[in-house]
């Protein structure tokens, strides 16, 4: 798959890979955004291994951006500014681990985050202790009634590749999209 391409995934999910012009969809909106965020890196299979974040996935609405961080000549200032903008809330499962790793590996600062497990606890009238331990797949089923396929061969694939295959792009985009959808649902529950 090309390093800079657009792809329409099932369900009309528009995905741009290193498509910084496509990034304008996010940055042209000069107001507060809810953003699904996730990261992927080569699995740490050896003791003491700590591979850097290979890709960053962002999603707003039906638009996903996949940034191949390991192979980027430089990270554009507009991406730095977007991530650091405190008006935007970046939502994901275990999001603090992702943003800490983004900073440690690439110097990227994410200004405002919300963990989906914490949002679920706030939105729930019942004190569901399991929200402390839910992964994205389980949360998608519980909150959105949306089953997710997360094939192990893709989860453990070579995320540091210069050219992601279709399955990797689909997996990455869906993770960011589902994070966005869960955040949107939970925020509407909290407000109502």
N, C-alpha and C positions, 0 to 999 in steps of 0.2 A: 504494500500500500504506500502511496507517495507520502513524503514528509509534509507536504502542504496540500491538503485536499479537503473536499467537502463530501459528505456522505449522508444520504437520507436513510435512516434506519427504520425498521418497522415501527408503526405508530407515529410517523411523521416527526421523528426526532432528528433535527438537523445537527450534524456533528462536523466540526471543523478541526483539522489536525494541524497544529502550528499555523493556523490561519489567522495571523494577527489582524488582517483586514476584517475577518469575521468577528474579531474581538470587539469591533466597533459596535456591534449589537448590544454589548454590555456597557461600554464606556460612553456611548451616545446618550444613554439614559442618565440624566443628571439628578437622580433622586435615589432614595434609599432602596436597596435591593436585597432580597433574600436569595442566597446563592448556595446551591448544592456543591460540596467540595469533597474530593477524595484524592488519594495519591496511590501510586503503585511503585514497587521496586522489586528487584531481583530477590527471590526468597533467600533468606539467610539460613543456609543448610549446614554450614560448618560452625563449630563452637567459636564464638568471638567475632564472627562475620557480621559486618554492618554495612550493607550496600546502600548507596545514596538513593534518594528518591529519583526515579527514572521519569515518571510522568505525573503531571498535575491535571486533574479533571475538574472542570467547573461547569455548572449548568444553571441557567436562568430560563424558566419557562420551557419551551421546546428547543432551546439552543444550547448546545454543549460545545465546549472548547477543550481539546486535549493538547497539552503542551508537552513536547518531548524535551524535558529539561536537560537530560544528560547530553543531548546532541545539539543543543541550541548554541549558536555562536555567541549570542548574548541574550539576556532577558530584557525585553524592552522596558523603558521607564514607565510606560503606560500600564504594564502589568504590575510592576512594583506599586504604583500609585493606586491602582484598583484594589489590590489585595490589602493595602494598608489603610484604605479609606474607612473611617469608623462608621460611616452611614450604612455600609453594607454589612449584613450578617451572614457569615459563612457557616453552613450547617452540615454536620456529618456525624456518623457514629465514631466515637473515639477521636474526634476532631483535634483535640489538643495534642495528641501524639503526632498526628499528621503535620500540624503547623509547627510544632517544635522541630520535627525532622526537616521540614522545608527551610526553616531558619538555619539549622545546623549544617545542612548539606548545600544550600544555595543562597543563603543570606536573604531569603524572602520573609517579609514580616506580614502576617495576617492580623489586621487590626481588631476585628470583632468576630467572635465565634460563639456558636451555641451547639452543645452536644445534643444529639437527638434523643438520647436516653434521658437527659435532664429535662428537655422540653416535654417528653412523654410523661414524666412524673408530674410536671406542673399542670399538664392538660388533663390528667386523670383524676377522677373523683375518688378512686380507690388507690391506696398506697401500694402500687405494684412493685414489689422489690425486684422482680425480674427485669425491669427496665434498666437496672444497673448492669445487666449482663447480656442484653440483646444485641445481636449483630444485625447488620442491615437486612439480610435475607429474612430473618425471623420478624424483624420490625415491619418490613414491607407487608408481610402476611397479616400481622396483628393490627396494624394501623390502616393500611390501604386495601386489605383483602386481595393483595397482589402477590401471587407466587413468583419467586425469582429463581432462575436457573443460574447457578454459579459452578460451572464445570471445573473440577479440580485441575485438569490439564491446562486450563486457561489461568486459573488463580495462581498456579505455580509456574507459569510460562516465563519466557525471557522478556521481561518488561524493559530491559536495557537495549533492546534491538533498535537499530536505526529505522527500520520499517516494521511497524506493527501489522499483524495480519488482521483480517476482518473480524475474527472472533475476539481478539484483544480489544479492538476499537469498539465493538459492540458491548463487551463486558464493561469497559471503562466508561463509556457514555451512559450506559444503563445505571451503573453505580451512582454517578453524579446526578442523573435525572431522578432516580428513586430517592436520593437524599433530599433533593429539592422538593419533591412531591410530599414526602413525609413531613418536612419542615412546614410547608404550606398548610397541610392538614392540621398539624398540631397547633400552629399559630392561630388558625381560625377557631379551633376548639377553645384555646385560652381566652381569646377575645370574646367569644360568645359564651 
